[in-house]
Amino acid sequence: MEVVDKIHKIVDKGIRLGARYIDVRFEERYITTVSVRRGYVEEAYYAISRGVGIRVLVDKSWGFSSTNELTKNSLEMCLKKAIKLAKSSSKVNPNKIDLAEIKVYKDNVRVKVKIPPNEVPIEEKVKLTLETDKAVTSFSDRIKDDSIVYNDVLLRKVFISSEGGEILIEVPRASLRVYANAEESGILSPSYENIAKVGGFEVFKNGINLELAKEVAERAVRLLKAKVPKGGLFTVVLDNKLLGLIVHEAFGHCAEADLVISGTILTGKIGEKVASELVTIVDDPNPPDAYGWIPYDDEGVKAEKVVIVEKGYLKNYMHCRETAKLLNAKPTGNARAQSYKYPPLVRMRNTYMLPGDWKPEEIIEETKSGYYLKGALDGEADANGEFMFSVQEAWKVENGELIEVYRGVTVSGNAIDVLKSVDAVGNDLKICSPGVCVKGQSVPVDGGGPHIRCKMLVGGR
């Protein structure tokens, strides 16, 4: 590739201009988005984005600059801006930035797909989205609103560093988000599902879009008749998706080393018990079609599975090279950037709890009283592990049987307290919580786990 030669020349020039270290990321994205609401196409576009991000370490500090112009003059100007920023920062930075050592790789990784999304006509993608919308709205006249969003991205990336790293990656991602809102007698009932994977257009074959549409519409209508539960501290059984959200938002972020250094509930707790002995949590780049799959991070570090919690004990944080050096740890391949326009941050990939021995139905059957909580809508969490999330549906459990369904449910608590209360872990691991995680920058992630039983505050009336 011609761009590879250009990047090598920029790296060499950066070293001559005084950089201790330099890495350059070229990215090219082919993006299609189709958005449909109530039978109308609100948005349908195809875009190509390409550019280069240059990161340099000069004296004590980082400098970063990016450009979407790939001429020699533009790249050299971008390099000089990054060096100037680093030198300016070094004058006021009391601490010298250093990087943990890594094995340097030269590799070319290309995900093979059956139907490359960039080869599928946009008309076919619009047809799929409209078909999904019709399946939702035709389910019942009580569906008053819906939103269907199709998206695919083909990403081509080149990473080259002054240490000799040279990595080329090509990866496609595809997603479909289905939302519906039912209404009756002034009661609103929202419902949501999505599918998002590393793969091509074959992700949507075999009618999976229609299955999602039916599931979303059926739940929205069914919950119109549901009551709002009485709030309090209860024994709860969490499904795979809700557990995935809690593990990611309420616990995972607290184990990202840049936030650990700033201060989270997990700061300084390596080796301490932070969960039940039944709980093991990992951040894994490897599941082949998981939405957060990466082979290398944006520092050229080979992505590895990180065991964050093992049998209840905090074992590791997730690191970039800088945080690994500061905390005397090994880089884990968690440095990720939204695009070439951004420097990398410590980010999760696919974060989930490992399975246990219980069958999911046995967990419910062995629960005398409590709730079975399914699916999540939205919510928030903080660095102290405190969280609150909206749940799609809750079933009252009495003597091992599902008695009644409820709507308008929230769950809240402290992640460590909740994980310490886990007394049953299912054998049904699913990585099924794909999405885009926002931490100043947006990156694709995934997560999940098995069914579990724990104690949690359930909010209602």
Number of C-alpha atoms within 10 A of each C-alpha: 6 6 13 16 9 14 24 18 14 23 25 14 16 26 16 10 13 14 23 16 19 26 26 28 26 25 22 19 20 17 20 20 19 24 21 23 20 18 16 11 15 13 12 17 11 14 10 11 13 19 19 26 24 31 28 31 27 27 21 19 23 24 24 24 24 24 19 17 13 16 12 13 10 14 24 16 15 23 27 20 18 26 28 18 18 23 22 17 17 20 11 10 14 10 9 12 17 18 15 16 13 15 9 15 16 12 15 12 15 13 13 12 15 10 13 16 25 17 9 12 9 17 11 10 21 20 12 20 27 23 17 28 27 18 19 28 23 12 15 14 11 18 23 15 15 23 21 27 24 24 21 27 24 22 18 18 23 22 25 26 23 19 14 13 17 20 22 19 18 17 21 25 25 23 23 25 21 26 22 27 23 25 18 14 6 7 10 18 25 23 24 22 17 20 20 27 24 24 27 25 20 13 23 18 9 9 11 14 23 18 12 22 26 19 16 24 28 18 19 27 24 14 23 21 14 17 15 15 21 11 14 13 14 14 21 26 29 25 23 26 23 26 24 29 28 27 22 27 22 25 28 25 25 25 27 25 27 22 17 19 15 9 14 21 20 25 18 12 14 15 13 13 17 23 23 22 17 21 23 21 26 23 27 24 27 16 14 14 16 25 30 28 22 27 19 24 23 28 26 25 23 19 21 18 17 21 18 24 26 22 16 22 20 22 18 21 29 30 26 28 22 20 25 21 17 15 13 10 17 18 25 24 29 33 25 24 20 17 24 24 20 19 22 19 21 25 29 29 30 27 30 30 30 21 20 19 11 16 16 20 12 12 19 24 15 13 19 13 17 25 29 24 27 18 22 25 16 12 16 13 21 16 21 17 22 18 19 20 23 20 23 24 23 28 21 18 22 17 13 17 17 17 11 14 20 23 24 20 22 23 21 20 19 19 25 20 17 20 24 18 18 21 15 22 26 22 17 19 17 19 22 23 28 23 21 14 18 12 12 10 16 15 19 24 25 30 31 26 30 26 32 29 25 20 21 23 18 27 20 16 11
